[in-house]
Amino acid sequence: MNCEKRLKQIRHYMAGLLAVWLFCIHSAPVFADRAFNDIEHSYATDAIETMAAQGYVTGYQDGSFRPLQLISRQEWASIFAKTLKRTSNNSGATSFRDVSPWALPYVQALQEEKITKGISDHLFGAKHNMTRQDMAVWYARYFGVTDEDPLHAGISSFVDQSDISDYAQTSVWLMERLELIQGDTNHYFHPKEPVSRQDATLVAYRIWLGGDGLRERAKRLLESSGTGSATMPQTTSQQESKKNAVDLTPEIKQQPVNSDIEEPKRHRSNPDSPVSPVTPIEPKPEPSVIPPKPRPDPPVTPPEPNPKPPVIPVNPPDHSSDFLVDEVVIKAQELANQPETYPSYQLSFQLYHEGRPVSIPAASVTSVTYTFSDELGVFDTQGKIAHPENIPAVDSFIPVEMKVTIAKPYQVLTAQTKLIVKGKTPPAEPPNVIRSVYLATYTISEAATLDPAAWKMSYVFHNAKGEVIAPDMLPSDLILRVEDSSGIFDEDGKIANLHLIPAVNSVIPLKIVVESPSQGIHFTSDAELRVEPGERKKQYFAVSIMLQGSVTTVDQIKQSRQLLMDHFGPNIKVTWAMENGFVFVESNRPQLKQVLDYVDQYGDEVGILAGSPNLDAPELPVWKAKMDEWLYMYRYNAFNELHQSGSMGSPSVFESMDTDPYRKYLPKSLTSFTVNPEQTQWLKDHYRITSAMGWSATQYNVNGMYGEGSPLMPYWSHKDNPIVPAQGIADNSGTVFMNSVTIDPIGSRYTKDSSRWTLHPGDPYVTETDAAPQLYIVQQYLDNPYQRINTVNYLSIILDINALANTHNMGPIWENFVNHFPLDRKVEIVGVDGLKQIYESVAGSNNDHTEFTLMFRGSGIKTAMDSNNSPANLRYLWTENASQRIILSKEDGDAAWSIIDFTDYTRKPVPRLAYNLDGHTDVSYVTGRNFKLCPTAPLTADEIERVKSRLKDIYFVEKVNFQ
């Protein structure tokens, strides 16, 4: 007995549990599993999921769809072509250079069918945003509009119709008449605004549902408007084929996206929201135009007792017993899987004649009957839900059909549609909960044009509705971290390795990790940056042309300048550096006159040439005498009217030329290879010359004095040694030194039998007959990723034009070099003093803010001595400022960079450069580790810290071996 009682209690208990369980099941809100994690509140959710299931649209690796992100022309071409099942296997069908490989078959297919064109002969505008009017144009071409149709075959009724581009007027009119596009609540179309991903997907979805019936309706509309036969886009007239296949694409500009817009209503005369063009649901004959009348009544829902067809009083009622219709369209509101909404749910319909909505005249109401039906048995014949238990699962379809019978004149019209069952809307979460994150910009400038200090990675945060979250609404514990496998950015999104930014049009993939403990979020979002060209900092090419003895002719002078002008244009300035032997010769007066004419005409400079005064003038008095002779004879042969016999060495020689008519002809600079600081000081004191293209920087001079050389950057030199930058006012010589010849720093690293590896075509160890080595050096300097942080970017060369004309291969090599010099760079040809003035305008009168960094890779081109080449597998990072020079090297395959040079310019005392050094005297300024003489000398802890600090300053954090 007790057992039976106990068993009964257990049964009651289990029944109670079951009841509670069933109650929980049926009372809990239903959240449909979404294909993407950020579309829950998008008005296009169903369209996005359906199109994703069909494979027509895809999302991102982080599970997002990014519904509010703007869609590009090539992305839209992909969706458009996939929806219409168009593709092309003809890889040669397009000449567009900017289409990504994945989009090429779709762009080609639409191009072949004359649906889309490019923005020029070679550019599709692939990554430009798709605009509303262009979307209308593409659809209109699909429906039969051609470029031969009148531009204004019809005028749309939009308030901003005048803003629609001429080429899109007919297309927008047709799409409005077909009720495929709508305006905002004020009936503005906004033709040039971009289209979002959710808008584009919704349009494609409706095209997919609508089928081919729209084209027939479009054809009838075009024929009735007098635009001709409205041929399909596949058939192109001979006249059209001769046209330039170009879309006159309007301005592309990003506009703020309204994240609160509702789903567009089909066949609605006055739309509620600014959405993209729409395509009807119907696979049969489709609905027609939106009439220009302001606000016609919406379709009428049939009443329950004695249902009548919906009426839209667009046209004045026809009171005759006959009325004409040729189309019926089912009007089906959204069906949500919510039982409480079923009793009020009602299917309705709309009648059309020749694309225009019509109402049923009062006299004909009784002659019109209709019935609804569906395969699942959900609806009764009057369009009410009769069997809710037959409603399928969320995201399923209910195929609905209807038949309308008109007694007089007798007609039977049918229509079909697919009704999607939508899940319950989840409860709204706080508007500041982060559900997606995007970069505020999708581009970054190439390294050579980027200011790394100004670069900042900024973000846009969206909530579940796709709304932008204001910065002051973000959670206080928000943590952002950037993951970049390429090593360009650090975790904070700042530039870590400037030199690693790839070439223009490359894409940098990133991951953004978002975390907020208070919001319980932790997700990773994919992002990317496309590298684009930027505004380049101007670069300079200092050219000093040597004039020597009596062998240089007027024709050689003219030809040398003409060659540069033919390639770089007439606005160049060069230095004509004349040696004593040239100005002494009276027969050179025509040559002097030609040079002075260039000073007058182009602003060229006169300079003094002294090849190796440290050797040729072993004492200061000898140098003084040579310079006195130079100026005296220059005045005698160039300005004989000023000549005064016996005045050599007198200040009056300089003073006679230091007047307004002659001052511009005074020498402005010294062109030399090896010079003593006392010699440049004398020129400064007596001739006011403060610019010297002086030391053979980093070179071992062939058959001359050698040393590891001076910095690559321009600099105010130390008063005791021209190889060393001045450290302050007390040791500043007041003269700016610049390299005599731009070099390949890798090719000049050897300690004997050196290959000069310069821009000079007379390099004795380069045997090429073209300018390949020299052009390689130029390209490395012009593409240097550190240009924006350098004080001045420049090249330099000293040319002996007589040697160019008379030495085997030198002339052709130089001509080849000039003619193939890259013109897509901002390079200005200047004289020696011109470059000094440019440097002074940026740096001022000291070296406090002077710096230069160069990333250089060897060329692999060998010289006559096989051992002396510039290995292609070797890279240099050369960086210097007033206080130090640091050189790193790395061979391909090495795990880390090696420090091969640390030269401390602050070390005292600075050795005074002596006179009369022979060709084997090493004058290298070496304070520790030196890239030629002692590349493995130990570094102190302080030096290592200085290296680390300097590398950080130039945005370089790759792995370095500091020992």
MARMARMI-696975 format. One line per 5 residues: number of its first residue (from 1); their letters; for each residue y, x, z of C-alpha. Coordinates in steps of 0.5 Angstrom, whole numbers, plus 2048, in hexadecimal, padded with zeros to 3 digits. Each point is the difference from the previous one (the first is absolute). Layout:
N
NUM	A	Y:X:Z | ...
This chain:
963
1	MNCEK	800:800:800 | 805:806:802 | 7FE:803:7F9 | 802:7FA:7FC | 806:7FF:804
6	RLKQI	802:808:7FF | 7FE:7FF:7F8 | 805:7FA:800 | 806:804:803 | 7FE:806:7FB
11	RHYMA	800:7FB:7FA | 807:7FD:802 | 803:807:801 | 7FE:802:7FA | 803:7FA:7FC
16	GLLAV	806:801:804 | 800:807:7FD | 7FF:7FE:7F9 | 806:7FB:801 | 804:805:802
21	WLFCI	7FE:805:7FA | 801:7FB:7FB | 807:7FE:803 | 802:807:7FF | 7FD:801:7F9
26	HSAPV	804:7FA:7FE | 806:801:804 | 801:807:7FE | 805:802:7FB | 7FD:802:7F9
31	FADRA	803:807:7FE | 7FD:801:7F9 | 7FE:808:7FF | 805:802:7FB | 7FF:805:7FB
36	FNDIE	806:804:802 | 803:801:807 | 808:7FF:7FE | 7FF:7F9:7FC | 7FF:7FB:805
41	HSYAT	807:7FD:800 | 801:801:7F8 | 801:7FA:7FC | 7FC:803:7FB | 7FA:801:805
46	DAIET	7FB:7FC:7FC | 802:803:7F9 | 800:807:803 | 7F9:7FF:803 | 7FD:7FC:7FA
51	MAAQG	803:806:7FB | 7FD:805:804 | 7F9:7FD:800 | 801:800:7F8 | 802:807:800
56	YVTGY	806:7FF:7FD | 804:803:806 | 7FF:805:805 | 803:802:807 | 801:807:803
61	QDGSF	7FB:804:804 | 803:7FE:807 | 7FE:7F9:7FE | 807:7FD:7FF | 802:7FD:7F9
66	RPLQL	807:801:802 | 803:7F9:7FD | 807:802:800 | 800:806:7FD | 803:800:7F9
71	ISRQE	7FB:800:7FA | 801:805:7FA | 800:7FF:7F9 | 7F9:804:7FF | 7FD:7FC:806
76	WASIF	802:7F9:7FD | 7FD:802:7FA | 7FA:802:803 | 7FF:7F9:804 | 803:7FC:7F9
81	AKTLK	7FB:803:7FC | 7FA:800:805 | 802:7F8:801 | 7FF:7FF:7F8 | 7FA:805:800
86	RTSNN	804:804:7FB | 7FF:808:800 | 800:805:7FB | 7FC:806:7FE | 804:803:7FB
91	SGATS	803:807:804 | 805:801:7FA | 803:7F9:800 | 806:802:804 | 805:806:800
96	FRDVS	803:7FE:807 | 800:806:804 | 801:7FD:807 | 7FA:7FB:801 | 7FB:802:805
101	PWALP	7F9:801:7FD | 7FD:7FA:804 | 805:7FC:7FD | 800:802:7F9 | 7FA:7FB:7FD
106	YVQAL	804:7FA:803 | 807:803:7FD | 7FD:801:7F9 | 7FD:7F9:800 | 806:7FD:801
111	QEEKI	804:804:7FB | 7FB:7FF:7FB | 801:7F9:801 | 807:800:800 | 801:7FE:807
116	TKGIS	803:806:803 | 804:806:7FD | 803:806:803 | 807:801:802 | 801:806:7FB
121	DHLFG	7FB:803:7FB | 7FD:804:805 | 801:7FD:806 | 7FD:7F9:803 | 804:800:806
126	AKHNM	7F9:800:804 | 803:801:807 | 806:7FC:7FF | 800:7F9:804 | 7FE:7FA:7FC
131	TRQDM	805:7FB:7FF | 800:7F9:800 | 803:7FF:7F9 | 7FB:805:7FD | 7FA:7FC:803
136	AVWYA	803:7FA:7FD | 800:804:7F9 | 7F9:803:801 | 7FE:7F9:801 | 804:7FD:7FA
141	RYFGV	7FD:805:7FC | 7F9:7FE:802 | 802:7F9:7FE | 803:802:7F9 | 807:802:801
146	TDEDP	801:806:7FB | 806:804:7FF | 802:7FC:7FA | 801:7FA:804 | 808:7FF:801
151	LHAGI	802:803:806 | 803:7F9:802 | 7FB:7FB:7FE | 801:7FD:806 | 804:800:806
156	SSFVD	7FD:800:807 | 804:7FC:805 | 800:805:806 | 807:801:803 | 800:807:7FE
161	QSDIS	7FE:7FF:7F9 | 805:805:7FE | 7FD:806:804 | 7FA:7FF:7FC | 7FF:806:7FB
166	DYAQT	801:7FE:7F8 | 7F9:802:7FF | 7FD:7FB:805 | 804:7FA:7FF | 7FB:7FC:7FC
171	SVWLM	7FA:803:804 | 803:7FD:807 | 802:7FA:7FC | 7F9:7FF:7FE | 7FD:801:807
176	ERLEL	805:7FC:803 | 7FE:7FA:7FB | 7F9:801:802 | 801:800:807 | 7FD:807:801
181	IQGDT	806:803:803 | 805:7FD:805 | 807:802:804 | 802:800:807 | 802:7FA:804
186	NHYFH	807:801:7FC | 7FD:800:7FA | 801:808:7FF | 7FB:804:7FC | 802:807:802
191	PKEPV	7FD:803:7F9 | 801:807:802 | 7FD:800:807 | 7F9:803:801 | 7FA:7FD:801
196	SRQDA	7FB:801:806 | 7F9:801:800 | 7FF:7F9:803 | 804:7FD:7FB | 7FD:803:7FA
201	TLVAY	7F9:7FF:803 | 801:7F8:800 | 803:800:7F9 | 7F9:804:7FE | 7FC:7FB:804
206	RIWLG	803:7FA:7FD | 7FF:803:7F9 | 7F9:801:802 | 7FF:7F8:802 | 805:7FE:7FA
211	GDGLR	7FB:802:7FA | 803:800:7F9 | 803:7F9:800 | 807:803:801 | 800:803:7F9
216	ERAKR	800:7F9:7FD | 805:7FD:804 | 804:806:7FF | 7FF:800:7F8 | 802:7F9:800
221	LLESS	807:801:804 | 801:806:7FC | 7FF:7FC:7F9 | 804:7FA:803 | 806:805:802
226	GTGSA	800:803:7F9 | 7FE:807:801 | 7FB:800:7FB | 7F8:800:800 | 800:803:807
231	TMPQT	7FA:804:7FD | 7FC:804:805 | 802:807:803 | 7FA:803:7FC | 803:7FE:7F9
236	TSQQE	806:804:7FF | 804:800:7FA | 802:805:7FB | 807:800:802 | 7FE:801:808
241	SKKNA	7FB:805:7FE | 806:804:7FE | 804:7FF:806 | 801:805:806 | 7FB:7FE:805
246	VDLTP	804:801:806 | 801:7FB:806 | 808:800:801 | 7FE:800:807 | 806:7FE:805
251	EIKQQ	803:804:806 | 7FA:801:805 | 803:800:807 | 7FC:7FE:806 | 802:7FA:804
256	PVNSD	7FF:7FE:807 | 7F9:7FB:800 | 801:7F9:803 | 7F9:800:804 | 801:7F9:802
261	IEEPK	7FF:7FD:7F9 | 7FB:7FA:7FF | 7FB:800:7FB | 803:7FD:7FA | 7FF:7F9:7FE
266	RHRSN	7FD:7FE:7F9 | 804:7FB:7FC | 806:800:805 | 807:7FF:7FD | 804:803:805
271	PDSPV	7FC:806:803 | 800:801:808 | 800:808:800 | 801:806:7FB | 7F9:802:7FE
276	SPVTP	7FD:803:7FA | 7FF:7FC:7F9 | 7FA:7FB:801 | 7FA:7FE:7FC | 7FD:7F9:801
281	IEPKP	7F9:7FF:803 | 7FD:7FC:7FA | 7FB:803:7FB | 802:7FA:7FC | 807:7FE:7FC
286	EPSVI	805:803:805 | 806:7FD:803 | 807:800:7FD | 807:802:801 | 804:7FF:806
291	PPKPR	806:7FC:7FE | 807:802:801 | 801:7F9:804 | 802:803:807 | 7FB:7FC:805
296	PDPPV	7FB:7FB:7FD | 7FB:7FD:805 | 7FA:803:801 | 7F9:7FE:7FE | 7FF:7F9:804
301	TPPEP	7F9:800:804 | 7FC:7FA:7FE | 800:7FA:806 | 7FA:7FF:803 | 7FF:7F8:7FF
306	NPKPP	802:800:7F9 | 801:807:7FD | 805:801:7FA | 801:807:7FD | 805:804:802
311	VIPVN	807:800:7FD | 805:805:7FE | 806:7FC:7FE | 803:806:7FB | 802:7FC:7FA
316	PPDHS	803:7F9:800 | 7FA:7FB:801 | 7FD:7FD:7F9 | 800:7F9:801 | 7FC:7FE:7FB
321	SDFLV	7F8:7FF:801 | 7FE:806:7FC | 802:807:802 | 7FD:807:7FE | 7FD:805:803
326	DEVVI	7FB:806:7FE | 7FE:804:806 | 7FF:7FF:808 | 800:805:805 | 7FD:7FF:807
331	KAQEL	804:802:806 | 7FC:802:805 | 803:803:807 | 7FD:805:804 | 7FA:7FE:804
336	ANQPE	7FF:803:806 | 7F9:800:804 | 804:7FC:806 | 7FD:7F9:801 | 806:7FD:803
341	TYPSY	803:801:7F9 | 7FB:7FC:7FC | 802:7F9:801 | 807:802:7FD | 7FE:804:7FA
346	QLSFQ	801:7FD:7F9 | 7FF:802:7F9 | 805:7FE:7FB | 802:801:7F9 | 805:801:7FB
351	LYHEG	801:7FD:7F9 | 803:804:7FA | 802:7FF:7F9 | 802:806:7FB | 800:804:807
356	RPVSI	805:7FC:803 | 7FE:7FC:807 | 801:7F8:7FF | 7FF:7FB:804 | 7FC:7F9:7FF
361	PAASV	805:7FA:7FE | 800:7FA:805 | 7FD:7FC:7FA | 7FA:805:7FF | 7FE:801:807
366	TSVTY	7FA:7FB:800 | 7FE:803:7F9 | 7FF:807:803 | 7F9:801:805 | 7FE:807:802
371	TFSDE	7FA:803:804 | 7FE:806:804 | 7F9:804:800 | 7FE:806:803 | 7F9:803:7FF
376	LGVFD	7FF:801:808 | 802:7F9:802 | 806:801:804 | 805:7FB:7FD | 7FF:7F9:7FE
381	TQGKI	803:7FE:7FA | 807:7FF:802 | 801:807:803 | 7FF:7FF:807 | 7FB:804:804
386	AHPEN	7FA:7FC:801 | 7FA:805:802 | 803:805:804 | 7F9:803:802 | 800:802:7F9
391	IPAVD	806:805:800 | 7FD:807:7FF | 801:806:804 | 807:803:800 | 802:804:7F9
396	SFIPV	7FB:7FC:7FC | 802:7FB:7FA | 800:7F9:7FF | 800:7FE:7F9 | 804:7FA:7FF
401	EMKVT	800:7FB:7FA | 804:7FA:7FE | 801:7FB:7FA | 806:7FC:7FF | 7FF:7FA:7FB
406	IAKPY	806:7FD:7FD | 7FF:7F9:7FD | 806:800:7FB | 800:804:7FC | 7F9:801:802
411	QVLTA	7FF:807:802 | 7FB:804:805 | 802:806:803 | 7FD:805:804 | 801:806:805
416	QTKLI	7FD:805:804 | 802:805:805 | 7FC:804:806 | 803:7FF:807 | 7FF:806:805
421	VKGKT	7FE:7FE:807 | 804:804:805 | 7FF:802:807 | 804:7FF:806 | 806:804:801
426	PPAEP	800:804:806 | 805:800:806 | 806:804:7FE | 800:806:804 | 807:804:803
431	PNVIR	804:802:7FA | 801:807:802 | 7F8:801:800 | 7FF:806:7FA | 7FB:7FE:7FB
436	SVYLA	802:805:7FB | 804:806:7FE | 803:802:7FA | 804:806:7FE | 807:7FE:7FF
441	TYTIS	800:805:7FA | 7FB:801:7FB | 803:807:7FD | 801:807:802 | 804:805:7FC
446	EAATL	7FD:806:7FD | 800:806:805 | 805:804:7FC | 805:7FA:801 | 7FF:7FE:807
451	DPAAW	804:801:806 | 7FA:800:805 | 805:800:806 | 803:7F9:7FD | 7F9:7FD:7FE
456	KMSYV	7FD:7FB:805 | 7FA:7FB:800 | 802:7F9:801 | 7FC:7FA:801 | 800:7F8:7FF
461	FHNAK	7FC:7FC:805 | 7FE:7F9:7FE | 7FD:7FB:805 | 7FA:7FB:7FE | 805:7FC:7FC
466	GEVIA	802:806:7FC | 807:800:803 | 803:806:801 | 801:802:808 | 807:802:802
471	PDMLP	800:807:803 | 802:7FD:807 | 7FA:7FC:800 | 7FB:805:7FF | 7FC:802:807
476	SDLIL	803:805:804 | 7F9:804:800 | 7FF:800:7F9 | 7FD:806:7FD | 800:802:7F9
481	RVEDS	7FC:806:7FD | 800:803:7F9 | 7F9:803:7FD | 801:804:7FA | 7FA:804:7FE
486	SGIFD	805:804:7FB | 803:803:806 | 807:7FE:7FD | 802:7FC:806 | 7FF:801:808
491	EDGKI	7FE:7FA:804 | 807:7FE:801 | 801:7FF:7F8 | 805:806:800 | 7FF:805:7FB
496	ANLHL	7FB:806:802 | 7FF:804:7FA | 805:7FF:7FB | 7FD:804:7FA | 7FA:7FC:800
501	IPAVN	803:7FA:7FD | 7FD:7FF:7F9 | 803:7FF:7FA | 804:7FA:7FD | 7FC:7FA:7FF
506	SVIPL	7FA:802:805 | 7FE:7FB:806 | 800:803:807 | 7FB:7FB:804 | 801:7FF:807
511	KIVVE	7FE:7FC:806 | 804:7FD:805 | 7FD:7FF:807 | 803:7FA:804 | 7FF:7FF:807
516	SPSQG	803:7FC:806 | 7FC:7FE:806 | 804:7FB:802 | 7FF:7FC:7FA | 7F9:802:800
521	IHFTS	800:803:7F8 | 7FD:806:7FE | 800:801:7F8 | 800:804:7FA | 804:7FF:7FA
526	DAELR	800:803:7F9 | 806:803:7FD | 802:804:7FB | 807:804:7FD | 801:801:7F9
531	VEPGE	803:807:7FE | 806:7FF:7FC | 806:804:7FD | 806:801:804 | 807:803:7FF
536	RKKQY	7FF:808:7FF | 805:805:804 | 803:804:7FB | 7FD:807:7FE | 804:806:7FD
541	FAVSI	7FE:805:7FB | 805:806:801 | 800:804:7F9 | 803:807:800 | 800:803:7F9
546	MLQGS	801:808:800 | 804:803:7FB | 7FF:807:7FF | 803:806:7FC | 802:7FF:7F8
551	VTTVD	7F9:7FD:7FE | 802:7F9:802 | 802:7FC:7FA | 805:7FA:800 | 7FA:7FC:7FC
556	QIKQS	7FB:802:806 | 805:7FD:805 | 801:7F9:7FC | 7F9:7FF:7FF | 7FE:801:807
561	RQLLM	805:7FB:803 | 7FE:7FB:7FA | 7F9:801:802 | 802:7FD:807 | 804:7FB:7FD
566	DHFGP	7FB:7FD:7FB | 7FC:7FF:806 | 804:7FE:806 | 806:7FE:7FD | 807:803:7FF
571	NIKVT	802:7FF:807 | 7FD:806:803 | 803:806:803 | 7FE:807:800 | 802:807:802
576	WAMEN	801:806:7FB | 7FF:806:804 | 803:806:7FD | 7FE:807:801 | 805:806:800
581	GFVFV	7FD:802:7F9 | 802:7FA:7FD | 807:7FF:802 | 801:807:7FF | 7FF:7FF:7F8
586	ESNRP	806:7FE:7FC | 7FB:7FD:7FA | 7FE:7FB:805 | 806:7FD:800 | 7FE:7FA:7FC
591	QLKQV	7FA:7FF:805 | 805:800:806 | 804:7FB:7FC | 7FA:7FB:7FF | 7FE:801:807
596	LDYVD	808:7FE:802 | 7FF:7FA:7FB | 7FA:7FE:804 | 804:800:807 | 806:7FC:7FD
601	QYGDE	7FB:7FB:7FC | 7FA:7FF:805 | 803:803:807 | 7FB:806:7FF | 801:806:805
606	VGILA	801:807:7FF | 7FC:805:805 | 7FF:807:801 | 7F9:803:7FE | 7FD:806:804
611	GSPNL	7F9:801:800 | 7FE:804:806 | 806:803:803 | 7FD:802:806 | 7FD:805:7FB
616	DAPEL	805:801:7FB | 806:801:805 | 7FD:803:806 | 806:801:804 | 806:7FA:801
621	PVWKA	805:805:7FC | 7FC:800:7FA | 7FF:7F8:800 | 808:800:801 | 801:804:7FA
626	KMDEW	7FB:7FC:7FC | 803:7F9:802 | 807:803:7FE | 7FE:802:7F9 | 7FD:7F9:7FF
631	LYMYR	806:7FC:802 | 805:805:7FC | 7FC:800:7FA | 7FE:7F9:800 | 808:7FE:800
636	YNAFN	801:805:7FB | 7FB:7FD:7FB | 801:7F9:802 | 807:7FF:802 | 804:806:7FC
641	ELHQS	806:7FD:801 | 800:802:808 | 7FD:807:7FF | 804:805:804 | 7FE:807:7FE
646	GSMGS	7FE:805:806 | 7FF:7FA:805 | 7F9:800:801 | 7FE:800:807 | 807:7FC:802
651	PSVFE	800:7FA:803 | 805:7FE:7FB | 7FA:7FF:7FB | 7FD:7FA:804 | 807:7FD:802
656	SMDTD	802:800:7F8 | 7FA:7FB:7FF | 801:7FC:806 | 805:7FC:7FD | 7FF:7F9:7FD
661	PYRKY	7FF:801:7F9 | 7FA:806:802 | 7FD:7FE:806 | 7FB:7FC:7FD | 7FD:806:7FC
666	LPKSL	800:805:807 | 7F9:802:802 | 7FC:7FB:804 | 7FA:803:802 | 7FB:806:800
671	TSFTV	7FA:800:7FC | 7FB:805:803 | 7F9:802:802 | 801:805:806 | 807:800:803
676	NPEQT	802:803:807 | 804:7FC:805 | 806:805:800 | 801:7FF:7F8 | 800:7F8:801
681	QWLKD	805:801:805 | 805:804:7FC | 7FF:7FA:7FA | 802:7FB:805 | 806:804:803
686	HYRIT	803:802:7F9 | 7FE:7FB:7FB | 7FE:7FA:805 | 7F9:800:7FD | 7FC:7FC:805
691	SAMGW	7FA:7FE:7FC | 7FA:805:7FE | 7FA:7FF:7FC | 7FD:806:804 | 7F9:802:802
696	SATQY	7FA:7FF:7FD | 7FD:7FC:805 | 7F9:800:802 | 7FF:805:7FA | 7FE:807:7FF
701	NVNGM	804:803:7FB | 7FC:803:7FA | 803:807:800 | 805:7FF:805 | 801:7FF:807
706	YGEGS	7FC:7FB:803 | 7FF:7FC:807 | 7FD:7F9:802 | 807:7FE:7FE | 805:7FA:803
711	PLMPY	7FF:7F9:801 | 7FF:7FB:7FA | 806:7FC:803 | 807:801:7FF | 804:803:806
716	WSHKD	806:804:803 | 7FD:807:800 | 800:804:806 | 806:805:800 | 7FB:806:801
721	NPIVP	7FA:7FE:7FC | 800:7FB:7FA | 7F9:7FE:801 | 801:7FD:806 | 804:7F9:802
726	AQGIA	806:801:804 | 7FF:7FD:807 | 807:7FF:802 | 808:801:7FE | 7FF:807:803
731	DNSGT	7FB:803:7FB | 802:7FB:7FA | 802:804:7FA | 803:7FA:7FD | 7FC:801:7FA
736	VFMNS	7FB:7FB:7FD | 7F9:803:7FD | 7FC:7FD:7FC | 7F9:802:7FC | 801:804:7FA
741	VTIDP	7FA:7FD:7FD | 7FC:7FA:802 | 7F9:802:802 | 7F9:7FE:801 | 7FF:802:807
746	IGSRY	7F9:800:7FF | 800:805:7FA | 804:804:804 | 7FC:802:806 | 7FD:806:7FE
751	TKDSS	802:807:803 | 7FF:804:7F9 | 800:800:7F9 | 804:7F9:801 | 800:7FA:7FB
756	RWTLH	807:7FE:801 | 7FE:7F9:7FE | 807:7FD:7FF | 804:7FB:7FB | 802:806:7FC
761	PGDPY	7FC:801:7F9 | 800:807:801 | 7FB:801:806 | 7FD:806:7FD | 7F9:7FE:803
766	VTETD	800:7F9:7FD | 7FD:800:7F9 | 800:7F9:7FE | 804:7FE:7FA | 803:7FA:802
771	AAPQL	803:7FE:806 | 7FA:7FD:804 | 801:804:806 | 807:7FF:801 | 800:7F9:7FF
776	YIVQQ	7FA:7FF:805 | 805:804:805 | 806:7FB:7FE | 7FB:7FA:801 | 7FE:802:807
781	YLDNP	808:800:802 | 802:7FA:7FD | 7FA:7FC:803 | 801:803:807 | 7FE:7FB:805
786	YQRIN	806:803:805 | 806:7FF:7FB | 803:7FB:805 | 800:804:806 | 802:807:7FC
791	TVNYL	808:801:801 | 800:802:7F8 | 7FA:800:7FB | 801:805:7FA | 7FD:805:7FB
796	SIILD	804:806:7FE | 7FF:805:7FA | 804:806:7FD | 7FF:801:7F9 | 801:806:7FB
801	INALA	801:7FC:7FA | 800:807:7FC | 7F9:801:803 | 7FE:7F9:7FE | 802:801:7F9
806	NTHNM	7FD:807:7FF | 7FA:800:804 | 7F9:7FD:7FE | 7FF:7F9:802 | 805:800:805
811	GPIWE	805:7FC:7FC | 7FA:7FB:7FE | 7FE:7FF:807 | 807:7FF:802 | 801:7FB:7FB
816	NFVNH	7F9:7FC:801 | 802:800:808 | 807:7FD:7FF | 7FD:7FB:7FA | 7FB:7FE:805
821	FPLDR	804:7FF:807 | 7FE:7F9:803 | 806:7FC:7FE | 7FE:7FA:805 | 803:804:806
826	KVEIV	807:801:802 | 802:807:7FF | 807:803:7FF | 801:806:7FC | 805:804:804
831	GVDGL	803:807:801 | 7FF:805:806 | 806:7FE:803 | 7FF:7F9:7FF | 7FA:800:804
836	KQIYE	803:804:805 | 805:7FA:801 | 7FB:7FB:800 | 7FD:803:805 | 806:801:804
841	SVAGS	802:7F9:7FF | 7F9:7FE:804 | 7FF:805:805 | 807:802:802 | 802:807:801
846	NNDHT	7FA:802:804 | 7F8:7FF:800 | 800:7FC:806 | 7FD:7FA:7FC | 7FD:804:7FA
851	EFTLM	7F8:7FF:7FF | 7FC:800:7FA | 7F8:7FE:7FF | 7FC:801:7FA | 7F9:7FD:7FF
856	FRGSG	7FD:805:7FB | 7F9:800:7FC | 7FD:806:7FC | 800:7FF:7F9 | 7FA:804:7FE
861	IKTAM	803:803:7FA | 7FE:808:800 | 804:805:7FE | 7FF:807:7FD | 7FD:802:806
866	DSNNS	7FA:7FB:802 | 801:802:807 | 807:7FD:800 | 800:7F9:7FF | 802:7FA:804
871	PANLR	7FA:7FD:802 | 7FF:7F8:7FE | 7FC:7FF:807 | 806:803:804 | 806:7FC:803
876	YLWTE	806:802:804 | 804:7FD:805 | 807:804:800 | 805:7FE:805 | 806:803:803
881	NASQR	807:7FF:803 | 805:805:803 | 7FC:802:805 | 7F9:801:7FD | 7FB:800:7FA
886	IILSK	7F9:7FD:801 | 7FB:800:7FB | 7F9:7FD:800 | 7FA:800:7FB | 7FA:7FD:7FF
891	EDGDA	7FB:800:7FB | 7FC:7FA:7FD | 7FA:7FF:805 | 803:803:806 | 800:7FC:806
896	AWSII	807:802:802 | 807:803:7FE | 801:808:802 | 806:803:802 | 802:806:7FC
901	DFTDY	807:801:801 | 805:7FF:806 | 806:804:7FF | 805:7FF:806 | 807:801:7FD
906	TRKPV	803:800:807 | 7FD:806:802 | 805:806:801 | 802:805:7FE | 800:7FE:7F9
911	PRLAY	7FF:806:7FC | 805:803:7FC | 7FF:800:7F9 | 801:808:7FD | 802:802:7FA
916	NLDGH	7FD:804:7FA | 7F9:7FE:802 | 7FB:802:7FB | 7FB:7FC:7FC | 7FA:801:805
921	TDVSY	804:7FE:806 | 7FE:7FA:804 | 806:7FC:803 | 7FC:7FA:802 | 803:7FC:806
926	VTGRN	7FA:800:804 | 800:7FD:808 | 7F9:7FE:801 | 7FB:7FD:7FB | 801:801:7F9
931	FKLCP	7FD:7FC:7FA | 800:807:7FC | 7FF:806:805 | 7FD:7FD:806 | 7FE:7F9:7FF
936	TAPLT	7FB:800:806 | 805:803:805 | 800:7FD:807 | 804:7FA:802 | 803:7FF:807
941	ADEIE	800:7FA:804 | 807:7FF:7FE | 7FF:801:7F9 | 7FB:7FB:800 | 804:7FA:803
946	RVKSR	806:802:7FB | 7FB:7FF:7FA | 7FD:7F9:803 | 807:7FE:801 | 802:802:7F9
951	LKDIY	7FA:7FC:7FD | 802:7FA:804 | 807:800:7FD | 7FE:800:7F9 | 7FA:7FA:801
956	FVEKV	7FA:805:800 | 7FB:7FF:805 | 7F9:802:7FC | 7FC:804:804 | 802:807:801
961	NFQ	7FD:807:802 | 805:803:805 | 7FC:806:801
